[in-house]
Amino acid sequence: MWQDWLVGTVQWVFTIALLFTILDKTKKPPLSTAILTSIGIGIVAITFATLDLWWSFVSAAIMSFEWAIIAIQRYRLDKALYKRGNS
């Protein structure tokens, strides 16, 4: 199905773009943004799977995982900044 390939390919571009955010040590979006985006894209990934859009499912699942990584990084960064501020 061409829609699966189109949606999946566009998502792969976003997935690659997120790698730069993951690799940056200090520039992260807000924690709430990362958590909600991870959950939302995870729901979309499950929806793609129920429609047998497997290329889109895999790319969305990886993107959801990447946003979860960003959320963890943001949490750790905020925690470290809080500790420094209270020292």
Phi and psi in degrees as GROMACS dihedral restraints (atoms count N, CA, C in turn):
[ dihedral_restraints ]
;  ai    aj    ak    al  type     phi  dphi    fc
    3     4     5     6     1   -66.3    20    10
    4     5     6     7     1   -30.3    20    10
    6     7     8     9     1   -63.6    20    10
    7     8     9    10     1   -37.6    20    10
    9    10    11    12     1   -61.6    20    10
   10    11    12    13     1   -45.9    20    10
   12    13    14    15     1   -66.8    20    10
   13    14    15    16     1   -38.9    20    10
   15    16    17    18     1   -67.2    20    10
   16    17    18    19     1   -52.3    20    10
   18    19    20    21     1   -61.8    20    10
   19    20    21    22     1   -46.1    20    10
   21    22    23    24     1   -61.2    20    10
   22    23    24    25     1   -42.9    20    10
   24    25    26    27     1   -65.6    20    10
   25    26    27    28     1   -42.8    20    10
   27    28    29    30     1   -61.4    20    10
   28    29    30    31     1   -41.6    20    10
   30    31    32    33     1   -64.4    20    10
   31    32    33    34     1   -35.4    20    10
   33    34    35    36     1   -62.5    20    10
   34    35    36    37     1   -36.4    20    10
   36    37    38    39     1   -61.7    20    10
   37    38    39    40     1   -45.3    20    10
   39    40    41    42     1   -63.8    20    10
   40    41    42    43     1   -38.0    20    10
   42    43    44    45     1   -61.7    20    10
   43    44    45    46     1   -43.3    20    10
   45    46    47    48     1   -65.9    20    10
   46    47    48    49     1   -41.2    20    10
   48    49    50    51     1   -62.0    20    10
   49    50    51    52     1   -34.5    20    10
   51    52    53    54     1   -67.4    20    10
   52    53    54    55     1   -21.7    20    10
   54    55    56    57     1   -58.7    20    10
   55    56    57    58     1   -34.7    20    10
   57    58    59    60     1   -65.7    20    10
   58    59    60    61     1   -35.9    20    10
   60    61    62    63     1   -69.3    20    10
   61    62    63    64     1   -40.4    20    10
   63    64    65    66     1   -64.3    20    10
   64    65    66    67     1   -41.3    20    10
   66    67    68    69     1   -75.9    20    10
   67    68    69    70     1   -23.0    20    10
   69    70    71    72     1   -70.6    20    10
   70    71    72    73     1   135.1    20    10
   72    73    74    75     1   -75.9    20    10
   73    74    75    76     1   -31.1    20    10
   75    76    77    78     1  -123.9    20    10
   76    77    78    79     1   -21.8    20    10
   78    79    80    81     1   -91.2    20    10
   79    80    81    82     1   103.3    20    10
   81    82    83    84     1  -134.0    20    10
   82    83    84    85     1   146.5    20    10
   84    85    86    87     1   -70.3    20    10
   85    86    87    88     1   167.9    20    10
   87    88    89    90     1   -57.1    20    10
   88    89    90    91     1   150.4    20    10
   90    91    92    93     1   -58.2    20    10
   91    92    93    94     1   -44.9    20    10
   93    94    95    96     1   -62.2    20    10
   94    95    96    97     1   -37.7    20    10
   96    97    98    99     1   -63.0    20    10
   97    98    99   100     1   -46.0    20    10
   99   100   101   102     1   -65.1    20    10
  100   101   102   103     1   -42.3    20    10
  102   103   104   105     1   -65.3    20    10
  103   104   105   106     1   -49.8    20    10
  105   106   107   108     1   -64.0    20    10
  106   107   108   109     1   -38.3    20    10
  108   109   110   111     1   -66.1    20    10
  109   110   111   112     1   -42.3    20    10
  111   112   113   114     1   -60.0    20    10
  112   113   114   115     1   -46.4    20    10
  114   115   116   117     1   -64.7    20    10
  115   116   117   118     1   -46.7    20    10
  117   118   119   120     1   -61.3    20    10
  118   119   120   121     1   -45.5    20    10
  120   121   122   123     1   -69.2    20    10
  121   122   123   124     1   -32.1    20    10
  123   124   125   126     1   -61.5    20    10
  124   125   126   127     1   -42.0    20    10
  126   127   128   129     1   -63.8    20    10
  127   128   129   130     1   -42.1    20    10
  129   130   131   132     1   -62.2    20    10
  130   131   132   133     1   -40.9    20    10
  132   133   134   135     1   -59.8    20    10
  133   134   135   136     1   -45.3    20    10
  135   136   137   138     1   -62.0    20    10
  136   137   138   139     1   -40.5    20    10
  138   139   140   141     1   -61.2    20    10
  139   140   141   142     1   -44.0    20    10
  141   142   143   144     1   -58.8    20    10
  142   143   144   145     1   -41.3    20    10
  144   145   146   147     1   -62.9    20    10
  145   146   147   148     1   -40.2    20    10
  147   148   149   150     1   -66.7    20    10
  148   149   150   151     1   -21.2    20    10
  150   151   152   153     1   -96.2    20    10
  151   152   153   154     1     6.7    20    10
  153   154   155   156     1    60.0    20    10
  154   155   156   157     1    32.1    20    10
  156   157   158   159     1   -97.2    20    10
  157   158   159   160     1    76.9    20    10
  159   160   161   162     1   -71.2    20    10
  160   161   162   163     1   -36.5    20    10
  162   163   164   165     1   -63.1    20    10
  163   164   165   166     1   -44.1    20    10
  165   166   167   168     1   -67.5    20    10
  166   167   168   169     1   -38.6    20    10
  168   169   170   171     1   -59.9    20    10
  169   170   171   172     1   -49.2    20    10
  171   172   173   174     1   -62.7    20    10
  172   173   174   175     1   -45.5    20    10
  174   175   176   177     1   -66.0    20    10
  175   176   177   178     1   -39.4    20    10
  177   178   179   180     1   -68.4    20    10
  178   179   180   181     1   -39.3    20    10
  180   181   182   183     1   -63.3    20    10
  181   182   183   184     1   -42.4    20    10
  183   184   185   186     1   -66.4    20    10
  184   185   186   187     1   -40.7    20    10
  186   187   188   189     1   -64.1    20    10
  187   188   189   190     1   -39.2    20    10
  189   190   191   192     1   -61.9    20    10
  190   191   192   193     1   -42.6    20    10
  192   193   194   195     1   -63.1    20    10
  193   194   195   196     1   -40.9    20    10
  195   196   197   198     1   -61.2    20    10
  196   197   198   199     1   -42.7    20    10
  198   199   200   201     1   -65.3    20    10
  199   200   201   202     1   -33.3    20    10
  201   202   203   204     1   -65.6    20    10
  202   203   204   205     1   -40.1    20    10
  204   205   206   207     1   -60.9    20    10
  205   206   207   208     1   -44.4    20    10
  207   208   209   210     1   -62.1    20    10
  208   209   210   211     1   -40.1    20    10
  210   211   212   213     1   -61.7    20    10
  211   212   213   214     1   -43.6    20    10
  213   214   215   216     1   -63.7    20    10
  214   215   216   217     1   -42.9    20    10
  216   217   218   219     1   -61.5    20    10
  217   218   219   220     1   -42.9    20    10
  219   220   221   222     1   -63.3    20    10
  220   221   222   223     1   -42.9    20    10
  222   223   224   225     1   -59.8    20    10
  223   224   225   226     1   -47.2    20    10
  225   226   227   228     1   -65.0    20    10
  226   227   228   229     1   -38.8    20    10
  228   229   230   231     1   -64.3    20    10
  229   230   231   232     1   -45.9    20    10
  231   232   233   234     1   -62.1    20    10
  232   233   234   235     1   -40.6    20    10
  234   235   236   237     1   -63.3    20    10
  235   236   237   238     1   -43.3    20    10
  237   238   239   240     1   -65.9    20    10
  238   239   240   241     1   -40.8    20    10
  240   241   242   243     1   -66.2    20    10
  241   242   243   244     1   -37.2    20    10
  243   244   245   246     1   -65.3    20    10
  244   245   246   247     1   -42.3    20    10
  246   247   248   249     1   -63.5    20    10
  247   248   249   250     1   -41.3    20    10
  249   250   251   252     1   -64.6    20    10
  250   251   252   253     1   -37.5    20    10
  252   253   254   255     1   -71.3    20    10
  253   254   255   256     1   -26.2    20    10
  255   256   257   258     1  -100.2    20    10
  256   257   258   259     1     9.4    20    10
